Amino acid sequence: MTQPLTRALVTGGAGFIGSHIVDALLADGCDVAVLDNLSTGKRENLAHAADRVRFYPGDIRDPEAVETAMAECDAVFHEAALVSVPRSVEVPLESAAVNDLGTLNVLEAARRGGVRRVVLASSSALYGDLPGFPKTEEMDLRPMSPYAVHKLTGELNARLYTDLYGLETVCLRYFNVFGPRQDPSSPYSGVISIFMTRAAENRAPAIHGDGEQYRDFVYVADVAKANLLAAAVDGAAGSILNIGVGETVTINGLWETVRQMAGCDLAPEYGPPRIGDLFASHADIRKATETLGFQPAYTFKQGLETTFNWYMENR
């Protein structure tokens, strides 16, 4: 059984993943509010739906802004965060202020406002570099960056709000999300968006490490679908779930595929690994399938082709 969503808030809803969740909610007939300080999100990500979304310019570190945007919502999708691992290493205090205190503001506002369920964006970064693949939710954790520690703190606080206050929470551990609207302009952006921009401009990409590290890439529309299921499915409250595909691609293999799509023949330029980056990432998604009925609709190739076409049209 599922609970219909009538009114929802998406924090960080002008960002990459958040804007796709907004699209999925609107397609489902839900009334949608967005809270975003536009530090990394963009209004143009919501331009196609501007007349159907209530936009609140504000920061999750501001309790009043969170409460105002969340008024009368029955579900909250918490996507707002300082999302860069390298950036969290550079500015751990700022990362904690956004990711720890900001998340607490969201949970507390939801508790006070009578929200039924909060779906929180967590991360596969929690697993660190401990042996054993694919990663299951029951495995030991080894956060290797402030960002990963903050996401773990968010999961722990979510559990506390469920146990202490009865606020339903679901935490989704995203693996490597990609798709349209991912900003390639930042050095901390997703590798796929950066590679596609470099290939389209016939410029060699920089690869941190030897390129044999591998990732479980999941298309953003599938991530949005997982979020809606997490908010609606009875019995999911209190769950922590991996959201990926269950298949992997090396960074070198990714560049080779993108290079061929773009008709580019440049070899990558290799440099030292980045602090906090993981060598391997591979999801076991059986628990998400059993709990939510989640199954990715896009293969890696389908998602990559759709994303590449979007970048060609919008670069």
DRENNUSE-674254 format. One line per field, with one value per residue: residue in three letters; x, y, z of N, C-alpha, C in turn. Coordinates in steps of 0.02 Angstrom, whole numbers, always signed. Example, Ala and Ser with C-alpha at 12.3 -4.5 7.8 and 13.67 -1.06 7.14 Angstrom:
2
residu: c(Ala;Ser)
n.xx: c(+660;+642)
n.yy: c(-284;-112)
n.zz: c(+390;+354)
ca.xx: c(+615;+684)
ca.yy: c(-225;-53)
ca.zz: c(+390;+357)
c.xx: c(+660;+645)
c.yy: c(-165;+2)
c.zz: c(+390;+394)
END
This chain:
315
residu: c(Met;Thr;Gln;Pro;Leu;Thr;Arg;Ala;Leu;Val;Thr;Gly;Gly;Ala;Gly;Phe;Ile;Gly;Ser;His;Ile;Val;Asp;Ala;Leu;Leu;Ala;Asp;Gly;Cys;Asp;Val;Ala;Val;Leu;Asp;Asn;Leu;Ser;Thr;Gly;Lys;Arg;Glu;Asn;Leu;Ala;His;Ala;Ala;Asp;Arg;Val;Arg;Phe;Tyr;Pro;Gly;Asp;Ile;Arg;Asp;Pro;Glu;Ala;Val;Glu;Thr;Ala;Met;Ala;Glu;Cys;Asp;Ala;Val;Phe;His;Glu;Ala;Ala;Leu;Val;Ser;Val;Pro;Arg;Ser;Val;Glu;Val;Pro;Leu;Glu;Ser;Ala;Ala;Val;Asn;Asp;Leu;Gly;Thr;Leu;Asn;Val;Leu;Glu;Ala;Ala;Arg;Arg;Gly;Gly;Val;Arg;Arg;Val;Val;Leu;Ala;Ser;Ser;Ser;Ala;Leu;Tyr;Gly;Asp;Leu;Pro;Gly;Phe;Pro;Lys;Thr;Glu;Glu;Met;Asp;Leu;Arg;Pro;Met;Ser;Pro;Tyr;Ala;Val;His;Lys;Leu;Thr;Gly;Glu;Leu;Asn;Ala;Arg;Leu;Tyr;Thr;Asp;Leu;Tyr;Gly;Leu;Glu;Thr;Val;Cys;Leu;Arg;Tyr;Phe;Asn;Val;Phe;Gly;Pro;Arg;Gln;Asp;Pro;Ser;Ser;Pro;Tyr;Ser;Gly;Val;Ile;Ser;Ile;Phe;Met;Thr;Arg;Ala;Ala;Glu;Asn;Arg;Ala;Pro;Ala;Ile;His;Gly;Asp;Gly;Glu;Gln;Tyr;Arg;Asp;Phe;Val;Tyr;Val;Ala;Asp;Val;Ala;Lys;Ala;Asn;Leu;Leu;Ala;Ala;Ala;Val;Asp;Gly;Ala;Ala;Gly;Ser;Ile;Leu;Asn;Ile;Gly;Val;Gly;Glu;Thr;Val;Thr;Ile;Asn;Gly;Leu;Trp;Glu;Thr;Val;Arg;Gln;Met;Ala;Gly;Cys;Asp;Leu;Ala;Pro;Glu;Tyr;Gly;Pro;Pro;Arg;Ile;Gly;Asp;Leu;Phe;Ala;Ser;His;Ala;Asp;Ile;Arg;Lys;Ala;Thr;Glu;Thr;Leu;Gly;Phe;Gln;Pro;Ala;Tyr;Thr;Phe;Lys;Gln;Gly;Leu;Glu;Thr;Thr;Phe;Asn;Trp;Tyr;Met;Glu;Asn;Arg)
n.xx: c(+42;+17;+39;-48;+30;+3;+46;+207;+375;+529;+687;+828;+779;+803;+916;+1020;+978;+868;+781;+737;+665;+563;+502;+454;+362;+269;+221;+152;+45;+58;+58;+189;+322;+474;+627;+772;+935;+1005;+1142;+1210;+1109;+997;+885;+844;+835;+709;+631;+544;+437;+395;+275;+204;+261;+293;+410;+533;+654;+785;+879;+929;+989;+921;+798;+668;+645;+641;+528;+426;+425;+389;+259;+105;+139;+139;+242;+421;+564;+727;+854;+945;+1111;+1287;+1374;+1495;+1632;+1776;+1763;+1709;+1817;+1900;+1827;+1773;+1696;+1598;+1535;+1482;+1393;+1296;+1260;+1243;+1179;+1085;+1010;+956;+874;+779;+722;+671;+579;+491;+443;+378;+286;+199;+224;+209;+308;+485;+603;+770;+918;+1054;+1217;+1327;+1456;+1472;+1514;+1650;+1815;+1814;+1834;+1738;+1611;+1461;+1402;+1307;+1170;+1190;+1324;+1483;+1530;+1638;+1670;+1761;+1780;+1736;+1610;+1552;+1544;+1453;+1338;+1315;+1286;+1166;+1085;+1083;+1020;+897;+848;+835;+734;+629;+619;+606;+509;+415;+415;+408;+542;+649;+802;+903;+1036;+1126;+1212;+1318;+1253;+1187;+1146;+1039;+1055;+1155;+1285;+1426;+1522;+1593;+1740;+1708;+1602;+1496;+1577;+1533;+1463;+1568;+1656;+1578;+1564;+1699;+1727;+1637;+1694;+1812;+1921;+2047;+2009;+2038;+2093;+2083;+2196;+2225;+2122;+2061;+1977;+1810;+1634;+1462;+1345;+1195;+1046;+969;+828;+784;+826;+744;+621;+640;+639;+505;+439;+493;+434;+302;+271;+196;+262;+395;+453;+587;+684;+845;+918;+1004;+1029;+1055;+1118;+1176;+1275;+1438;+1557;+1717;+1816;+1901;+1838;+1718;+1758;+1802;+1682;+1607;+1693;+1686;+1551;+1554;+1641;+1773;+1951;+2045;+2164;+2150;+2213;+2314;+2315;+2361;+2266;+2116;+2097;+1995;+1917;+1843;+1900;+1819;+1648;+1496;+1334;+1221;+1059;+951;+877;+810;+730;+651;+589;+534;+495;+578;+655;+780;+742;+817;+953;+1133;+1188;+1075;+1041;+1158;+1160;+1044;+1080;+1195;+1139;+1063;+1163;+1224;+1124;+1112;+1234)
n.yy: c(-60;+115;+287;+428;+576;+741;+872;+935;+971;+1013;+1024;+1111;+1107;+1171;+1120;+993;+850;+878;+957;+864;+780;+869;+878;+746;+741;+840;+781;+681;+743;+818;+955;+1070;+1136;+1230;+1250;+1342;+1407;+1444;+1432;+1332;+1279;+1318;+1438;+1419;+1283;+1254;+1326;+1282;+1243;+1346;+1413;+1322;+1290;+1332;+1441;+1464;+1571;+1533;+1473;+1316;+1325;+1420;+1420;+1480;+1504;+1373;+1322;+1404;+1371;+1238;+1231;+1152;+1038;+865;+782;+782;+809;+798;+872;+975;+1023;+1035;+966;+918;+811;+844;+982;+980;+934;+1042;+1145;+1104;+1151;+1236;+1141;+1058;+1147;+1165;+1032;+958;+1041;+1103;+993;+950;+1060;+1041;+916;+949;+1051;+976;+887;+975;+1029;+928;+843;+698;+610;+611;+609;+578;+627;+526;+449;+345;+364;+338;+207;+202;+139;+6;-172;-284;-310;-316;-167;-185;-131;-171;-181;-136;+34;+164;+314;+430;+564;+733;+761;+632;+593;+688;+651;+526;+567;+632;+521;+456;+552;+555;+427;+442;+540;+468;+364;+434;+534;+490;+532;+491;+429;+406;+354;+375;+303;+368;+314;+344;+474;+531;+635;+746;+922;+921;+1013;+1056;+1150;+1165;+1108;+1010;+941;+806;+667;+625;+733;+824;+755;+747;+880;+912;+823;+869;+992;+954;+935;+869;+765;+778;+649;+587;+491;+321;+291;+168;+152;+113;+141;+144;+195;+286;+334;+495;+508;+386;+394;+498;+432;+333;+413;+460;+339;+306;+401;+365;+228;+112;+51;+78;+168;+218;+152;+123;+137;+77;+162;+130;+50;-73;-116;-90;+32;+74;+223;+251;+174;+241;+367;+323;+281;+402;+479;+416;+439;+576;+589;+616;+607;+614;+575;+547;+654;+611;+624;+645;+548;+616;+682;+593;+535;+383;+219;+117;+84;+8;-47;-147;-172;-242;-228;-106;-142;-242;-171;-53;-86;-42;-28;+5;+96;+137;+85;+96;+137;+189;+297;+372;+407;+486;+589;+640;+690;+793;+878;+915;+992;+1095;+1151)
n.zz: c(+0;-31;+20;-35;-98;-60;-34;-40;+15;-59;-10;-69;-197;-317;-364;-443;-420;-340;-422;-514;-432;-400;-527;-540;-435;-473;-591;-532;-481;-366;-249;-242;-147;-142;-61;-69;-67;-175;-186;-251;-326;-463;-530;-661;-674;-634;-717;-817;-744;-667;-641;-571;-453;-286;-237;-117;-72;+26;+169;+237;+359;+426;+538;+536;+400;+353;+422;+370;+232;+241;+285;+311;+238;+193;+164;+156;+59;+81;+10;+9;+35;+73;-45;-91;-77;-80;-52;+76;+147;+137;+202;+337;+446;+391;+312;+412;+473;+373;+335;+454;+559;+477;+430;+552;+579;+478;+515;+642;+613;+536;+632;+722;+635;+602;+494;+393;+337;+311;+186;+171;+89;+84;+76;-20;+18;+150;+168;+144;+119;+157;+142;+33;-78;-177;-89;+56;+160;+289;+314;+391;+424;+362;+365;+267;+251;+300;+243;+228;+362;+407;+336;+393;+523;+496;+463;+587;+667;+602;+633;+771;+777;+727;+823;+946;+927;+837;+706;+540;+447;+305;+242;+102;+27;-89;-234;-370;-443;-598;-741;-841;-810;-717;-653;-744;-722;-605;-519;-430;-476;-538;-615;-741;-799;-811;-896;-1012;-1050;-1074;-1181;-1279;-1305;-1356;-1271;-1165;-1026;-847;-745;-584;-506;-566;-650;-647;-543;-491;-519;-468;-567;-567;-646;-643;-650;-604;-473;-427;-438;-340;-226;-221;-201;-77;+4;+1;+16;+123;+276;+252;+336;+440;+371;+295;+141;-1;-155;-311;-458;-463;-545;-616;-680;-744;-721;-826;-925;-932;-986;-1112;-1171;-1172;-1248;-1373;-1405;-1425;-1529;-1504;-1489;-1389;-1262;-1085;-952;-820;-641;-466;-342;-266;-102;+9;-89;-150;-198;-249;-286;-266;-273;-178;-210;-164;-46;-62;-168;-110;-5;-60;-188;-285;-442;-557;-704;-809;-906;-891;-1014;-1082;-997;-1009;-1144;-1153;-1066;-1131;-1250;-1196;-1147;-1266;-1322;-1231;-1192)
ca.xx: c(+0;+53;+3;-44;+62;-38;+86;+275;+430;+593;+742;+876;+740;+827;+978;+1019;+932;+806;+736;+707;+613;+508;+468;+417;+305;+219;+191;+109;-11;+71;+74;+260;+360;+547;+670;+839;+971;+1035;+1216;+1229;+1050;+984;+815;+827;+817;+637;+598;+491;+381;+395;+207;+173;+301;+301;+481;+553;+727;+805;+933;+907;+1017;+874;+739;+606;+637;+621;+459;+382;+420;+362;+191;+51;+164;+135;+305;+479;+621;+782;+910;+991;+1172;+1352;+1377;+1561;+1681;+1836;+1746;+1700;+1884;+1928;+1789;+1732;+1647;+1542;+1501;+1443;+1338;+1244;+1237;+1220;+1128;+1031;+967;+918;+820;+727;+688;+633;+521;+443;+411;+332;+234;+154;+239;+203;+370;+542;+651;+834;+972;+1116;+1270;+1370;+1520;+1476;+1547;+1722;+1854;+1816;+1826;+1674;+1568;+1431;+1389;+1239;+1157;+1210;+1397;+1516;+1540;+1702;+1672;+1829;+1779;+1684;+1545;+1525;+1527;+1391;+1282;+1302;+1252;+1097;+1050;+1073;+968;+833;+825;+813;+670;+579;+611;+586;+452;+367;+419;+430;+599;+682;+866;+923;+1108;+1137;+1277;+1342;+1195;+1204;+1090;+1032;+1058;+1213;+1327;+1495;+1567;+1632;+1785;+1681;+1542;+1498;+1627;+1501;+1449;+1632;+1681;+1538;+1583;+1766;+1723;+1603;+1740;+1874;+1975;+2062;+1987;+2085;+2071;+2118;+2214;+2242;+2062;+2034;+1926;+1747;+1576;+1394;+1311;+1123;+1017;+934;+756;+774;+834;+682;+569;+653;+618;+433;+420;+513;+387;+233;+260;+186;+311;+463;+479;+644;+730;+905;+917;+1049;+997;+1103;+1096;+1203;+1326;+1492;+1596;+1778;+1820;+1930;+1786;+1670;+1786;+1803;+1614;+1590;+1736;+1658;+1489;+1568;+1688;+1835;+2002;+2096;+2178;+2145;+2273;+2308;+2346;+2355;+2198;+2093;+2086;+1926;+1886;+1845;+1922;+1767;+1580;+1454;+1276;+1173;+995;+897;+835;+766;+681;+604;+553;+498;+479;+620;+696;+800;+711;+867;+1020;+1186;+1194;+1017;+1048;+1214;+1140;+997;+1118;+1238;+1097;+1045;+1221;+1234;+1073;+1111;+1299)
ca.yy: c(+0;+179;+346;+481;+638;+799;+934;+915;+1019;+988;+1069;+1104;+1087;+1202;+1087;+940;+796;+907;+980;+805;+759;+915;+857;+684;+758;+875;+732;+640;+784;+845;+1026;+1068;+1195;+1222;+1295;+1338;+1470;+1455;+1432;+1288;+1269;+1370;+1448;+1393;+1211;+1251;+1375;+1249;+1230;+1402;+1432;+1267;+1278;+1388;+1444;+1503;+1581;+1530;+1427;+1267;+1345;+1468;+1382;+1512;+1492;+1303;+1314;+1438;+1332;+1172;+1236;+1110;+983;+798;+747;+825;+778;+840;+867;+1030;+1002;+1047;+897;+901;+781;+887;+1046;+968;+928;+1110;+1187;+1057;+1185;+1256;+1080;+1036;+1194;+1151;+963;+934;+1085;+1112;+934;+953;+1109;+1010;+865;+981;+1085;+924;+863;+1026;+1044;+872;+810;+626;+574;+647;+568;+612;+606;+506;+439;+285;+382;+311;+142;+210;+91;-60;-225;-315;-280;-249;-142;-193;-82;-198;-181;-85;+98;+196;+379;+453;+635;+766;+752;+566;+595;+727;+611;+476;+602;+642;+458;+443;+597;+532;+371;+468;+574;+415;+328;+477;+578;+460;+561;+439;+449;+357;+379;+343;+309;+374;+299;+398;+497;+572;+651;+815;+977;+918;+1070;+1037;+1208;+1161;+1051;+961;+913;+736;+653;+618;+799;+853;+719;+764;+947;+909;+789;+913;+1047;+923;+947;+809;+769;+759;+593;+584;+421;+285;+282;+101;+152;+100;+173;+121;+255;+279;+391;+538;+495;+329;+419;+533;+381;+302;+460;+459;+276;+309;+444;+342;+157;+93;+5;+98;+214;+193;+115;+151;+99;+94;+178;+125;+4;-139;-130;-41;+54;+109;+292;+247;+149;+296;+415;+292;+283;+472;+501;+390;+475;+644;+590;+646;+554;+635;+533;+586;+674;+581;+659;+608;+541;+669;+662;+577;+496;+311;+183;+74;+97;-42;-53;-201;-135;-289;-204;-56;-178;-276;-123;-2;-106;-2;-58;+57;+90;+156;+56;+147;+163;+232;+359;+410;+436;+541;+644;+669;+730;+854;+922;+942;+1042;+1149;+1176)
ca.zz: c(+0;-32;+42;-85;-79;-80;-31;-21;+12;-80;+5;-124;-254;-379;-382;-492;-403;-314;-475;-544;-385;-411;-588;-528;-392;-514;-635;-490;-459;-299;-239;-225;-125;-147;-21;-96;-61;-241;-184;-307;-367;-513;-545;-727;-668;-621;-760;-854;-699;-620;-624;-534;-394;-239;-224;-58;-68;+96;+188;+288;+424;+454;+559;+514;+328;+345;+445;+323;+170;+256;+312;+285;+197;+222;+151;+143;+26;+103;-36;+18;+69;+43;-70;-117;-30;-73;-20;+148;+175;+141;+249;+377;+489;+349;+293;+469;+483;+323;+332;+520;+588;+428;+432;+615;+569;+437;+555;+696;+582;+517;+694;+747;+586;+589;+431;+400;+322;+283;+149;+174;+44;+115;+26;-19;+47;+219;+169;+143;+79;+188;+91;+25;-128;-172;-22;+84;+213;+354;+319;+432;+391;+375;+332;+254;+239;+340;+210;+245;+433;+415;+311;+444;+577;+474;+470;+659;+691;+573;+673;+836;+770;+720;+886;+1002;+913;+791;+639;+493;+406;+262;+218;+40;+14;-161;-262;-413;-481;-656;-784;-861;-761;-672;-673;-756;-716;-544;-516;-385;-506;-555;-667;-806;-827;-829;-956;-1071;-1070;-1104;-1246;-1326;-1321;-1380;-1222;-1126;-956;-795;-704;-521;-498;-628;-691;-639;-492;-524;-489;-483;-591;-570;-682;-595;-650;-560;-404;-411;-428;-275;-175;-215;-169;-6;+39;-5;+30;+193;+303;+236;+387;+477;+327;+262;+80;-56;-219;-365;-511;-450;-595;-610;-739;-724;-745;-893;-970;-942;-1034;-1178;-1197;-1186;-1304;-1435;-1418;-1448;-1585;-1479;-1486;-1342;-1203;-1023;-915;-753;-585;-402;-315;-222;-32;+25;-143;-142;-257;-276;-264;-298;-230;-176;-204;-149;+8;-91;-209;-65;+37;-100;-256;-330;-494;-605;-770;-859;-906;-893;-1082;-1096;-960;-1036;-1208;-1139;-1036;-1182;-1295;-1160;-1145;-1334;-1335;-1181;-1173)
c.xx: c(+44;+7;+8;-11;+21;+3;+155;+323;+492;+646;+796;+842;+759;+893;+967;+968;+865;+757;+703;+654;+552;+468;+426;+356;+250;+183;+142;+50;-3;+82;+144;+285;+434;+580;+741;+872;+1009;+1112;+1244;+1170;+1039;+910;+796;+812;+743;+598;+539;+429;+370;+324;+171;+209;+302;+374;+495;+629;+749;+854;+909;+938;+973;+810;+673;+593;+613;+548;+410;+371;+384;+289;+142;+75;+154;+198;+359;+533;+681;+844;+962;+1051;+1232;+1376;+1447;+1606;+1743;+1821;+1738;+1767;+1914;+1894;+1744;+1680;+1586;+1501;+1456;+1383;+1280;+1216;+1213;+1164;+1070;+983;+926;+861;+762;+687;+645;+571;+468;+406;+359;+274;+188;+165;+236;+270;+422;+587;+716;+883;+1034;+1165;+1306;+1438;+1528;+1514;+1623;+1755;+1861;+1804;+1755;+1629;+1521;+1414;+1316;+1232;+1179;+1286;+1422;+1526;+1608;+1704;+1743;+1834;+1729;+1615;+1513;+1504;+1461;+1330;+1265;+1265;+1179;+1056;+1034;+1019;+899;+805;+799;+745;+613;+565;+582;+520;+400;+366;+446;+488;+623;+745;+887;+997;+1120;+1207;+1293;+1287;+1219;+1142;+1089;+1030;+1114;+1265;+1399;+1546;+1612;+1679;+1760;+1618;+1551;+1543;+1594;+1488;+1514;+1659;+1642;+1554;+1651;+1764;+1691;+1648;+1806;+1934;+1985;+2038;+2044;+2054;+2115;+2132;+2225;+2181;+2031;+1986;+1858;+1688;+1512;+1354;+1236;+1093;+969;+859;+739;+781;+772;+626;+578;+630;+542;+408;+436;+465;+318;+221;+252;+240;+383;+494;+533;+696;+790;+917;+969;+1008;+1052;+1074;+1118;+1254;+1378;+1525;+1659;+1777;+1852;+1878;+1733;+1696;+1786;+1733;+1594;+1630;+1708;+1593;+1502;+1614;+1753;+1888;+2059;+2103;+2172;+2213;+2265;+2345;+2337;+2283;+2181;+2082;+2011;+1890;+1893;+1869;+1864;+1700;+1533;+1396;+1243;+1105;+936;+850;+786;+712;+629;+560;+508;+470;+521;+659;+715;+768;+762;+930;+1071;+1190;+1136;+1022;+1103;+1195;+1092;+1033;+1162;+1198;+1077;+1103;+1235;+1185;+1080;+1180;+1311)
c.yy: c(+63;+234;+400;+543;+697;+863;+917;+973;+982;+1040;+1058;+1087;+1121;+1171;+1030;+886;+825;+927;+921;+775;+804;+894;+795;+697;+793;+827;+687;+679;+815;+920;+1030;+1136;+1178;+1273;+1287;+1406;+1488;+1461;+1387;+1273;+1328;+1376;+1419;+1318;+1201;+1295;+1344;+1236;+1287;+1421;+1378;+1252;+1340;+1389;+1490;+1510;+1583;+1474;+1380;+1282;+1395;+1433;+1413;+1501;+1421;+1294;+1346;+1396;+1266;+1173;+1193;+1054;+917;+758;+798;+783;+822;+827;+921;+1008;+1035;+979;+874;+871;+825;+953;+1036;+960;+997;+1152;+1143;+1091;+1208;+1195;+1055;+1082;+1180;+1082;+935;+978;+1098;+1054;+931;+1003;+1079;+959;+897;+1017;+1033;+896;+912;+1038;+986;+838;+734;+591;+621;+596;+607;+583;+590;+487;+373;+300;+355;+245;+147;+157;+23;-114;-252;-278;-334;-231;-155;-146;-106;-198;-127;-22;+127;+263;+405;+528;+667;+758;+686;+563;+632;+688;+555;+507;+614;+578;+443;+488;+578;+475;+395;+502;+524;+382;+371;+513;+548;+490;+507;+467;+390;+389;+339;+356;+308;+349;+355;+420;+540;+585;+724;+862;+972;+968;+1049;+1092;+1205;+1101;+996;+928;+839;+724;+649;+686;+833;+821;+740;+834;+948;+877;+834;+970;+1021;+941;+884;+817;+754;+702;+589;+510;+388;+272;+213;+96;+145;+126;+139;+183;+242;+343;+429;+527;+435;+349;+457;+484;+348;+348;+460;+395;+278;+351;+413;+271;+144;+44;+24;+141;+180;+157;+157;+107;+124;+109;+182;+81;-67;-162;-75;-27;+88;+180;+294;+223;+202;+346;+386;+294;+354;+497;+478;+424;+543;+647;+623;+592;+571;+584;+576;+604;+650;+622;+619;+601;+600;+641;+650;+539;+422;+278;+146;+92;+50;-58;-121;-167;-182;-263;-150;-88;-210;-227;-77;-28;-68;-46;-3;+43;+102;+113;+112;+178;+209;+299;+403;+443;+494;+602;+679;+713;+795;+903;+952;+998;+1104;+1177;+1247)
c.zz: c(+0;-7;-12;-57;-105;-83;-4;-27;-12;-61;-48;-190;-319;-400;-430;-476;-380;-368;-510;-497;-392;-473;-576;-484;-432;-561;-597;-462;-391;-301;-210;-204;-129;-101;-46;-89;-124;-238;-238;-352;-413;-526;-613;-726;-657;-668;-797;-811;-650;-598;-583;-468;-351;-217;-165;-59;+4;+108;+242;+356;+460;+473;+535;+440;+316;+365;+397;+260;+181;+278;+273;+238;+232;+209;+136;+111;+39;+60;-26;+59;+37;+20;-91;-63;-24;-38;+55;+183;+184;+195;+292;+421;+450;+328;+350;+481;+436;+333;+399;+548;+541;+428;+496;+611;+530;+478;+609;+669;+562;+578;+719;+700;+570;+522;+442;+390;+292;+249;+144;+124;+85;+59;+36;+10;+118;+222;+169;+100;+113;+135;+89;-23;-156;-100;-3;+143;+281;+365;+366;+389;+409;+339;+326;+240;+286;+309;+230;+318;+443;+390;+361;+503;+559;+480;+544;+687;+664;+614;+741;+830;+758;+787;+942;+990;+866;+722;+591;+450;+364;+236;+156;+28;-61;-178;-312;-461;-540;-697;-804;-800;-712;-696;-683;-742;-655;-547;-470;-413;-520;-616;-736;-838;-849;-893;-1018;-1096;-1103;-1174;-1298;-1349;-1347;-1336;-1181;-1054;-909;-754;-642;-505;-565;-672;-685;-580;-526;-482;-511;-501;-597;-599;-636;-594;-606;-487;-383;-398;-359;-218;-166;-184;-94;+35;+44;+20;+105;+215;+289;+291;+428;+436;+306;+201;+30;-119;-271;-419;-496;-501;-592;-677;-713;-752;-815;-944;-983;-993;-1105;-1210;-1216;-1246;-1371;-1454;-1450;-1509;-1567;-1472;-1437;-1284;-1140;-994;-844;-701;-521;-380;-270;-152;-21;-29;-131;-205;-289;-246;-302;-251;-235;-163;-187;-95;-17;-134;-164;-27;-4;-166;-307;-378;-543;-673;-825;-851;-907;-962;-1100;-1061;-989;-1102;-1198;-1111;-1088;-1230;-1261;-1159;-1214;-1348;-1290;-1164;-1198)
END
